[in-house]
Amino acid sequence: MDENKNLNPEGEENLPEENTSENTAPEEISEEVTEEVTETVSEENAPLSSEAEELFAEVSDFPEPEEAPKKKKTGLFIGIGALIIVLIAAAAFLFLGRGSSSEGTGNLLSQGFAAVKGDYLYHVDFSDLKMHKTSLKTGEGETVTDDYAVYISNYNGNIYYMGYKPSEDGQSYVYEYKKFVDGKNDKVILSDSVSSPQLTDGYLYYLKSVPEFHSGYSSRLYRVSLSGGEPETVCDALMISYLVDGKDLYYCDVETTSLVRVKLADSVKIAKESPLEEGTKRSSEELGAEPIASSVVTCMATSGNTLYYIDAQTGNYTLCTYDLKTGEQGVVNNGVTAATINIYGKFLYYYSTSDFSVYRMNLDGSNVTKITDPGYGYMILSGNRFISMEFSDDYKQYISVCDLDGNELMEIGLDSDDEEYYDDSASDETADEPEEEAEANAEADANADAEADANTESDADAEPAA
């Protein structure tokens, strides 16, 4: 395999042939189509792919006979309606068969500091920690939230984020997971602090720490409907990381330090029908979990019948694969090491732990291409944009927006119009000291030093000779 070999960009920015948990939501579709999908396919809550949209467009543009008899015209409408239903069902089977997800676990590990929607980048601004909206065309930006933001994600063409602000006591924070509306009247999904949120199939999935076990490093999985309602337990086994993918739940078990798979519906049913008593825990064996790998896993993604995961057991963060049909294990490229992974279309992007650069490769591990130079930061893959949070030579943060070939389109932060954006002079106690006061203090210090020297000479003269 040739390192840094240029890839054929054909099909690069198309949506994948199979929907995966790591793919971002496609371009927004019309509200009419969305309503039809929601009503017809009640078990799925995901946008159609661009291919399906084209099919619907062809149906919508179907010409009507100019002067057809009423009976034939009615039959045509019935035929068109039936065709639409068939297309919806086919699209649901082909494109929605596996759970559509918000931007994947790779983004979550990078704290979801940015997401793309249309021609806009929604991102955390490090000057005030609030969410800002910046045009990818003009570079113009504005603050869109009153609270601080984290875990920004694009799901079904909508922006979601977790907002937090200081509480009245000034000692803690108030957390709310929200759907962004206009920055002032956001829809609150959950009034609680969440960890590792994943949006899929109409739910917000999230982890909550269980501090009585393993010093708080283990969590349980919960979910709440995006349309409202009370949270429910999804899996009450203790886990470090997880991935909801269609009907399956993958998680890293704390007790066995291994990656397992369970049926999502079975896990929810057990948690509901056999709730745990306070201070107790449930093993993966009780859930009928299928072992996948005896490893501590930090990040996961699926494409087709392959599960990609990062094995952090030995601290090397090796990128591995698992065939969901055959159970065959594999190591990508004889041991590629990665901190996070994201899948877009036919490519896998990973943040390398060897040189802190972002690479792209085919899903079979071939044609590796470096996308960015060492950045010492984090990466987000949102829509057809790659976003990295990087650091300047003096360790100041900024955001770089690139296309999927690594060509930089915009830089946010270091070129900010706000001169105080990265002004760290406030940390210098003498930075705002009046000039006259500074001169007086300097003169006093000089006089003190002179007096100390004089005392030293006097003491030396008074000392008797040996």
N, C-alpha and C positions, 0 to 999 in steps of 0.2 A: 504494500500500500504506500502511495506517495504522499508524504506530508505536504501540507499547504498547496495541494493541487486544486486548481479552480474547478468548481462544479458547474455542470450545465444547469443554468437557472430555469430551464423550462419546467413549468409546473410548480415553481418554488413558492409562489404566492397564492396558489390555488388551495382551496380547502382540501383536506385529505379525503381519500376514497372511503375510509372508514372513520366514524366519529370516535374520538378518544377522550379520555378524561383530562388530557393535558391541552387539548386544543382550545383556542379562544373562540368566542362566539363570532359567527360570520357577520357580514354587514347587516344592518337593520332591514327588516322586511316590512311590508305594509301591515297596518293594523288589521285590515280585513283578513289577510292570509293568516296572521297570528291567531285571530279569533277562531277561524275555521279549524286550524290545527288543534287548538286547545279544546274545542268542543268535540271534534271527531276522535282525537287520540288523547283520552283523558289521562292515561297512565304516564304520558311523557310531557315534559315541560322544557322544550329545547327548540331553538330556532332551526329552520330548514337550511340546508346548504344552498350554495349558489346554483348548483345543478338543478335542485328541486324548484327554486324560484324561477329559473328559465322555463321549466315545464309549465308552471302556473301562468307565466306570462304568455306562452303560446296559446293556452286555453282561453285566457281572457281576451286575446286578440282574435279569437275565432270569428270569421265574418258571418253575419246573418244574411239570409236571402232577402233581396230587396222587397219582393212582393210574394212571399210564400203563403200558401193557404194556412189558415189558423191551426189546423190539425198537425200539419207537418212542422210548423214553427214550434208548437208545443212539444212535439217529439224531439226536436233538436235541442230545446232547453233541457228536457229530461236527460237526453244523451250527454249533453255537456255537464249537467250536474252529476250524473253517474261517473263520468270520466274524471271530474274533479275529485270525487270521493275515492275513486280507485287510485288516483295519483297521490292523494294525501296518505292513504293507507300504505302505498308502496314507498313513499318518501319516509313515512314513519318507520317502516321496517328496515329500509336500507340505510337511512341517515340517522334515525333516532333510536335504533335498536339498542345501542349501548348508551348509558347515561351521559347526556351532555353536561359538561362541567364548566365552571368559571375557570379563569386562568389558573394553571395547576400548582402542584405542591412546590415546584421550583420557585415560583413567584412568592409563595407563602414563606419559604425559608429566607427570602430576601425582604420580608416584612411588607410585601406588596406596596412599595413606595410609589408606584405609578401604574397607570393603565391608559390605553388608547381607546377612544370612542370617536369614530368618524375622523374628522380633521383636527381633533383636539387631544391634548395630553393632559390628563388629570394626575396631579402629582403632589407630593409633600414638598413644601418650600422650607428649606432648612433655616431660613431667617426667622420664621414665626411658627413652624411646625404645623401650619394649617394647610388645607387642600387648596391648590391653585389650579386654574384652567388656562392652558396656554395653547394658542393656535399653532398648529404645525405648518401653516402656510405663511403667516405673518410674524410669528414670534410674540405677538401681543398676549399679555396675560392678565389675569385678575384673580383675586382671592374669592373663593366661593363657599367657604365654611367659616363659622364663628369659633368652632372648636378645633382641637388638634386632630390629626387624621393618621390612620395607619391601615394596613390591609385593604388598599384600594383595589377593586376588581371590576372587570367588565363581564357581566352575565346577561345574556340575551339582549344585548344592546343597552343595558342600563348600568349605571355606575353605583357600586355599593362600597361602603367603607365603615371602619369602626372609628367613631369619634369619641374623644375624651376631653374633659376639662376639669380644672380644680374644683373640689367641693367647697362648701361654705366654711368648713373648719380649716381649710388651707393645708391639711395634712394628708389628704387622699384625693382620688380622682373619681369622677362619675363617668361611666362607660356606657355607650350606646352603639349598637350595630345598626346602620341605617341604609336606606335606599336614597341615593342623591336625587333630589327633585329640583330645587333651585338654590340650595345653600341656606335657606332660611326656614323652610317648612319640610325638611326631609322626613320621610316615613321611617319611623323607628321599628325595626324588626325585633330587637331584643335589648332590653335594658340590663346589660351585664357585660363583664369583661370576657372576651373570647380569645381563644388561642387557636392557631392554624385553621381559620375558617375556610370552608369549601362550599361553593354554591353549585348544586346539581339537582336535577329533577324537581325543582320548585322548593327545595329546602336549603336552609343554612345549617351545615354541619360544623361542629366545633368541639374542641377539647376543653375540659375543665380539670384542673389539677386536683389530685386526691392527696393532700399533704400528710395524711396519717400513714401513708405507705411510701417507702423509698425516698424519704426526705423531700417530697413534693415534686420529684422528677417524673412521676407517672401520672397519667390522666385517664379519664373516661370520655367516651364519645357521646355527644348529644346532638339533637337537631330541633329546628323549629321551622314551621312553614313560612314561606315568604309572604303569604297572604294573611298571616296572623294566626294567633293561637298560642297554646302553652308548649313549652319545650318538653321533649320526651327523650328518654334514654335510648340510645341506639345500640351501644355495646358497653357492658359494665365490666369487661375485662380491663386490666391495666395495660396501657399502651404508651409508646413514645411517639410514634408517627402513624399516619393512616392514609388511605386513599379509598374513596367511594367510587366505584366504577360499575355503573349499571346495577345489576343484581348482586354484585359481589362487594365485599368489604375486605381490604387488605390492611393489616396493621402489624406493627412490631411489638410483640408481647414482652412486657417488662419482666415477667416471672421467668420466662424461658430464654430471653434475649434471642428470639427467633421471629422470622417473618411468617405469618400465617394468613389463610384465606377462609372466610366464613360466608355463608349466604346472608345477605343483608336482612331479608325478611325474617329469617329464623332468629337472628340476633335480637332484632327489635321485639319479636314475640316473646322470647325468653325473658328479656329485661322487663317487659310489661306484666307477664303472667307470673313470674317468680322474682319479685323485687328483692334486692339484697337488704339484709338488716344492717344497721349502722355499724361501721367498723369491720365489716366482712368484705370479702372479695371473691370474684368468680374466675375460675381458670379457663383457659382456652379449650381445654379438653371437654369441659362441660358444655361448650358451645359447638362441639363437633368440628373444631377448626382443622383445616388441612395444612400441614406443615409445608412450607415452600423453601426456606433457607434458614440454616442455623447461623444467623447473622443479626447484628444490630443495623437496622436499615433506617436511613434518614430521609430519603427522597425516592419517590416512585412515579412512574408514568407508564401508560399502556398504549400500544398501537397494534391493531389487529389482534393476533393471538399471542403477542409477546408482551411480557411485563419487564420493564427496565427498572432497575433499582440500584441504589448506592450502598455497597457493603462497607460499613464503618467499623466492623468488628476489630480489625487490627490497627485502625487509625490511618489506613491508607486510602480509604474512600474509593474503592474499586468499583467501576461501573460493570454491572452484571446483567444477565438476561435469564428469563424463565419462560419456557414454552408452555402456555396455558393448556394446550391440548395433550402434549406428550410428557410434560413434566421435566423436560431436558434443561439442565443448567448450562450457562455459558458465561464467559468473561469477554468483554468487548475489547478488541484490539490488543489482546495479550496483556491487558491490565491498565486501561485508561483510568485515570483518577479524576474524580469530579466532586465538587461541593454541591452543585445543583444541576438539574437537567430539565429541559423543556422539549416538547415535541411539537413541530409545526409542519403539517403536510407530510412530505416524504423525508424530512430531515430531523435529526436530533441535535439540539444545541446543549452544550455543557460548559460550565465554568470550571476550568482546570485548577486543580490544587498544586500542580507542578510548577506553573509559571504565572498563575493568576490572570490568564487570558481566557477569552471565550472562543470556543471552537464549534464548527458545524461538521456533521458527518451524515452519510446515508444511514438509514436505519439498520443496515447490516454491518456498520462499522467502517465502511470503505469511504474513500475520498474525503479525508480530513482536511479542513480548511480553517486557518486562524481568522477569526472575525475581528477581534480587537487585540491591541497590544496590552501588555500588563496594566491592569487598572486598580488592583488591590481594592476591589469594591464588591458590589452585588449586581445581579442581572435580572431583568424582567423581559419576558416575551409576551407582547400584547398585540393582537391583530397581526399586521405585517410589519411591526416595528420592534426593534431590539433596543432596550433602554438599559443603561448601566449607571449605577451610582459609583462615582469614582472619587479619587482624592488627588489634589494637586501636590506639588513637591513639599508644601508646608502643611499637608494633611487637612486641607479645607475641602469640604464636600461639594460636588456639583453633579449634575445629571447630563448625560450624553445620550442623544436620540439618534439612532442609526437605522438604515434599512437592513434587510436580512443578509446583505452582503458585507455589512460592516461599514458602509459609507456614512460618515457623520452628516446628519441633516440639521441638527440644532444642539446647542450647548446652553444649559440653564444653570445659572449660579455665578460662575466666574465672570461672565459678561453682563451681570445684572446691572440695571441702571441705578439701583440703590447703592450708593457709595458705602453705606454702613452695613451692607449685606454680610460681608465677612470681616468687619472691623472688630479686631480683638483688643483694641486699645483700652477698652473698659476694664480689662483684667490688669492693666498696668496702673498701680496706685498713684503714680506720679504723672500720669498722662494729662490729667485735667488740672494740675497744680498751677496756680497763677505764676506768671514769670517773675514778678517782684519777690513773691514768697519763696520761690525756688532759689533765687539769687541769695536771699538772706540766709536760707538754710545752708546753702553751699558755703557762704562766708563763715557761718557759725561752725560748720564742720571743720573748715580750714583752721580757724582759731583754736578749736579744741585739739586738733592734731599738733599745732605748733606748741601749745601749752604742754601737751604730753611729752613732746620731744625735749622741751626745756627742763621739765622735771626729771627726765631721765639723765640729762647731762649733769644736773645739779647733784643727783644721787651718786653719780660716778665720781665727781670731784670730792665729795665728802667721804668717800670710802678710804680708810687708812691703807697705807702701802703695806704690802706683805713683808 
